Each structure stands twice: as C-alpha cells, then as structure tokens.
Amino acid sequence: MTGTGAIRPLPIAVDTMGGDHAPEEIIAGAVEASREHGVGLVLVGQAARIRQELERYDAVGKIPIVHADEALDMDEGALASWRKPRSSIAIACHLIKQGRASALVSAGSTAGVVATSRLRLKGQQGVMRPAIAVTLPTRPRPTILLDAGATADVKPEGLVQFAALGTAYGQILLGLDRPTVGLLNIGAEPGKGNKATKRAHELLSGGGNHGIEFAGNIEGHDLLSGRVDVVVTDGFSGNIALKTMEGTIRTAFGEVRETMTTGTAARMGALLQRRRMRDLRDRFDPDTYGGGVLLGLNGTIVIAHGASRARAITSACELAHRLAAGRIVERIREQVALTRTSRFGRRTHGERDSTDEPLGDLGPVQKQP
C-alpha cells in the first residue's frame, strides 16, 4: 500500500444471516478468516444459531457475537431498510457508527444492503452518490469497475466523483499512487457517447481534477484487456457489463471443459495442461476477490455474492480488513476534495432523489455472552 501507512482496524462486522447459504457457510468463512488470516471479527445475527455453528469449530467465546432480531430475505429490496430496523445489516451499521466495528461484510440482497447502509451510515460529506466497485480478473493486475449497480442514473459530475472513488480504492487495492482511469463509452474518441459521458470526458480532461490520471474513453472490449486500472460508468451500464462478462466467461469455460474432455487425445492434453487450467480457473473465480465494495459512505461495506460459500466469505473478510487498515473512508474524503469543482456541492449528502434505489442482484445493541 502507498501513502498513509496501514493501521490495525477495529473488528469487521459480519452479517451471518445474509446469503443463500447463511448462516452455516457465512460463519465457516468468518472462522477461517479469523483463525488463518488474523482478521478481527464480530458476528451479527441470531445469537443462538451463531453459537450453535461456532461449537462445530470450537470457537465459542473466541469471536464476539452481537444479537440481531431480524434478517433481510434475499428477495427483499430497498424498502426492507425501513421495514426491518433491527435487521442484522442495520445492527452491523450501528456498530460502525458507534466505533465498535470498522466495516461490514454481507452476502445479503444487494438492494437491501445498499439501501440499509445508505440509510444508517449516510454518504460522506461531498460525495453525491455512492458506487459499487468490483474487481475484474485482468493482467498484469486486476482492474476496478464502478459503478456496478448502486446508482443507475448519474450526472457527469457524478462520473467524475466515481473516478475519485475508484482512484482511492485503487491506491489501496492495487498499491498504485496514481491508477489510470478510463471512462466506459461507445467509442474511444473524445466526442463519442451521450450528453453525460461527453461532459464527463470534458471534466475529466480538464486541469482541475488533481489526483486523477485520466486515460480517456475505453470501449466494452477493453474491459478485460487491462488497458486502465479503473473503469468508470453509471450503475445501469456497469451492472449490464459485469453480468455480460460473467455469463460470457461461464459459457467459455463450459465450452473449454467439454472440448478438453471429448476423446482420449483431448483428455491427455487436458491432463498435461492441468496446472495452467487450474491457475486460469482460479484467476476467473469471483470467490478469490471478496465481492463488491460500496464506496462513498461513512463506513466500509463489502457485498459478497448471494451464493457465496465459506471461501468467498473469507476473501470478503480479508478485503474488508485490508480496506479498513488502509483507511479507505479517509482516502476517499481526501480524493474527493482534490477533484471537487464548482459544480459539486450543490447537493448535500443527506438529500435524496428518485435515483436513490439501487439495482437488484450483484435501538441499543446488546452483546450476547
């Protein structure tokens, strides 16, 4: 990591009730993160069920538990943040506000996690809209894509701020002082795109955005080429691009697997290439990246895939720990201050409009004895 040195963060709050395989797989992954990687944790959810799972790993009393009365269902949307004020996600956010946790990890409904986090933690001062940043498996190092679905409609100034959020994230995740930023568009030329992307290109190309290394427009076929370190787009386009890539990669791997297991010669070739195929599979496995990160709030939120198993949760806990240690919230504040123009600041972090609802899938707290 560059810049300000890493610190030992407060524990990571893990929502044990969110996800298709909760709480068993969530707790298994959390225990692995605690034991093998030294990540400090607090498990949030139904205390009796958490304790029952911890007994399987001889971990009762070794990881703190905070009870939550409710849990968000996987099919619940943004309104769940109001319907269930004592959900495990809401309680975890309360721990962050109290200074008892540094980050939240959840595999729950993306819409529910985003809406509850925004309601409980609020946006950082100066940040107009939050964004979900995801990691693409490019070489020689990963590429960051944002927004992957938190805010569907974004103004040009918002895209500039996404570049600032992505730059701060890239400094910690990639270890770069000035990660390069590309604007996703329908053409590489500066004049391409709709009104929002054209204006965003003008703003990013101007001289007032200190700290952003703008590399110009990039197209969809550049997403996995590693041309830039950070790709910026609105949540609508980003979500479609991400799911298109996921589906394409899944289909391609299926075709390769079928081809390499058809016939004796093909199977022999697959055996000889087993190590390289395993490395390739691992590089494209989303479980190794920890999930998406909701940037721009007064707290660090890591959203794991709803189908996450233990390995993915372990990676998500490690990612949350790394970001908290790298002071991601402070980094974003500094980066946004550097890139703010006279057009920013017309809306405060407490205001809302019709674009607040995110896209669907990607009281006192009592500690239990």
N, C-alpha and C positions, 0 to 999 in steps of 0.2 A: 504494500500500500504506500502511496505517496502522500506528501503533505503532512497534516497533523497526525501524530502517532496514534496507534491503536490503544484503546483502554480496555479494562476488564468491565464489560457491561453488566447491568442488572439482569436478573433471570429472564428467559424467554417464556412468555405465557403461551401454552399450547391448548388450543380448543380441542378437547378429546372427543367431543360429541359431533363434530362436523366431518362429513365424508361418507362414502358408500360402505366403508369397512370400519366405521367407528363403533365402539371405542378401541376394539382389540388391536387393529393394525396401527392406529394412531399412537397408542401407549407403547406398543412394541418398538416403534421407531423412535419415540421420545427416550425410552430407556437406553436404546443403543447410542443415541446422541449424547446422553449424559455419561454413560459408562466408558465408551470408546473414544469420545471426542471432547470430553470435559465441558460440555455445554451446560450452563446453569439453567434449570427449568422450574416452572411451576405449572402443574396440570390443572386445568379448569374444566369442570363438568360435574356430573352426578358423582358425589364423593364415594358412595358405596360401590358403584361399578368400577370406579378408578382403583379403589383399594383392592377389589377382587382381582383385577388384572395385574396389579403390582405384586400381588402374592405369588403369581406364577414366575416372577423374575427375582423373588427375594428382595424386592425393592421398597417394601412398605416402610415408611418413615424416612426414606432416603431422598425422596423427591417430594416437595411440598404440594399439597392439594388445596384448591380453593373451590368450594361448592358453588354450583350454579343450578338454579331451579329448572331452567328451561333450555331447550336446544332448538336451533333453526332446522327445519326439514330441508332436504336437498332441493325440493321443488318450490321453496318459498322465495319470493322476490324481494324487492326493495322495501315494501311495506312491512315486512317482518321486523324491521328495526324498531317500528313503533308498536307493533302488536306484542312483542316479547322483550320488554325492557330488562328482564333478568336472564336473558339467554347467555350461554357460555361465551359467545363472542362479545356481548355487551359487558359482561363482568371482566373479561380479559382486557378490554379497552379501559375500563375503570381502573384496573391495576396499573396500566401505563400512565394514566392521568395522575394517580396517586404517587407515582415514583417508585412503585414496587415491582415493575417489570419494564423491560426496555423495548420489547417487540411482541407481536402476536403472530403465531403460526396457525393457520386453519385450512382444512380441506373441505370446508363447507360450501354452500351455494355462493358462487361468485357475487351475484347480485346482493345477497344478504350480507356477505362480509363487507363489500364496498359500502353499502348504504349504512350499515350499523357503525362501521369505522368512521365514516364521514360525520355521522350524527354525534357520536361520542367524543371524537378527537378533534374535529374541525380541521379546516385547511390551514396550512401555515400562512402567516402574515405575508401578503404579497403574492401568494400563489392563487391564480384564478380558478384552475381546475386540476384535480389530481389525475394521474395517469398510471396505468398498469404496465410495468416494464417486464419483458420476458427475454430469455436468452436463446439465441439461435446457434446451432452447432456448426459454426463456420471455422475455417482455418485461416491463419495460424492461431488465432484466438477467437473466442465467441463474439458474436455481435448482439447488441442490445436493441430490441424493438419496443417502441412505445408510441402511442397508447394501444394496448391490446384489448381494450373494451370498457374502460371506466367512463369515458366521456365521448358520446357518439358525435356530437356537433361541436366543433372547435373553431374559434376565430383565429385569424392569422397571428395575433399576439399570443394566443394560447399555444400555438405550434412553436413559437419562439421559446416560450417558457418550458415546453416539453423538451426542447433541445437543452435547456439549462438543467432540467431534472435528469435527463439522460447523461449529461456530462458529469454531474456529481456522482451518479451511480457508477458510471464507467471508471471514474477515478478510483473508486474502492474495489469494484469487481474485477476490473482489468489491470489495475495498477498503473494507469496512464495519467500523466499530468494534463494532457490536452487530447482527449479522444476525439477522433474525427466524427463529424455529424453529417448525415445525408438526409434530404427531405424526399420521402416517397412520392413519386409523381408518375405521370403517364409518358414522360419523356425527359431526357437529360438536359435539354436546352432551358435556359432561364425563363423563356416566355411560355413554356408549357404549363398546362394544368387549369384548374378552375380559379375563381377570384381569390379564394382563401390561400391556395398554395402559391399563386403568383405573388400575392402581397407578402406572404411569409418568406418567400425567397428574397424579396427586396429587403425585408427587415433583417434577415439573417446575413445577407451580403453586405449590409451597411457597416459603418465603422463603430457603431455604439454598442455592439454586443461583445464586450470584452469577456474572454474566457471560453468562448465557443469557437471551435475550429471547424467552420462550415465548409463542407466539400462539395456543395451543390446538390442538384437533384439526382436521385437514383431511381431506377425502374424495378418492377417486380422481379425480373430475372436476376437482379443483383442481390437479392435478399440473402442468398446462401453463398455468395461469392467472396464475402469478407472485404469488400471494397471500402467500407467505412466501419467504424466501431459502434456507432449509434445511428439507428434509423428512426426518424420521426414521422408520425402521421396521426390522423384523427382516430378515435376509438372504433368507429364504424369500419373504416378501411383496414385498420390494423387487425381487428378481430377476424375479418374475412381472410386477410392474407395469412394469418397464423394458422387458421383451420384448413386453408387450402394446402399449405405446406405440410401440415401434419398428415392430411389424407394422402397426399402425393407420396410422402416418404413411406407411409404404411403400405400403400399399394406396391411401390417399387420393391420394398423388402420382401413382400409376399411373392412377387414375381421372381426375384432372385432366388429365394428359398426353393420355390417349385422347380426352377431351371436346374439348380445345383443338386437336386435330389432325384432327377429323372434320368435313369440309366446308370450303369456301373461306372462308366468313364466320368460322368458328372459327379457322382458321389466320391470317387477317388480324388478328383480335383478339389472338391469342397473340403475333403479331409486335409489336403496339403495346405489349403488356404484358411484353415480353421482359426488360427490366431488372428489373422488380419480381419476375417469376418467378425470375430468376437469384438475386436477393437472398434470396428466400424459400427457394430450394433450398439456398443456402449456409448459411443460418441453421439449417436442419434437418440439415445434413450432419455426421455424427459425426466425420468426419476433421478438422474445424476445432477440436474440443475436446480432442484429445490422448489421450482414454481415461479409464479409471477410476483412482483413486488409492487404494492400500491404506494406510489411516491407523491409527496406534496402535503401529507397530513402531519399533525403534531405527534407522530409516532411511526414506528416501522411495522408494516403489515406484509407478511409473506403468505400468498394464497397458493396452496398446493392443489393439484388436480383432484377432482372429486373422487376418482377411482384410486387414489394413492394407497399403496401398500406401505409397509414399515420402512423399506429402503428410501422411498420418496420423502417420507416424513423426517427421517434422519437428515437427509440432504437439506430439507427446508429449515430445520432447526439450526444446522450449521450455517446456512446462508443468513438467517436472521441474526445469529450471533456475530457473524463477520460484519454485517452492515451496522449493527449497534456498536460494535467495537470501533468501527471506522467513523462513527458519528455522522451517519448519513443525513439525519434531520438538520444538523448544523451545516453540513456541506451544501445541502440544497438551499438553505437560507442565504448562505454566502454567494452561491452561484446565481440565484435569482436576483439578488441585489446588484450583482455585476451586470446583468443583462437587462435590467428594468429600463424601459423607455418612458417617455411622457404619456404613452398610450396605456401603460399599465397603471393599476392602482385605482381605476375608475370604479371597480367593484371590490368590496372588502371580502375577506374570507368567510364572513358569516352569511352572505347573501346567497340566494338560490334562484334558479330559473328552471324552465321546462326541460333543460338538457341534463339535469342532475341524476336521473335514473340510469344506472349502468346497464350494459348489455348482459344477458344471461350467460350461463356456462360458456370458463376457462374456469340504587339504595346502598347501604353499607355492605361491604364484602366481609364474609365471615370465613376465616381459615379453619379448616377441619383438623382435628387432632390426628 
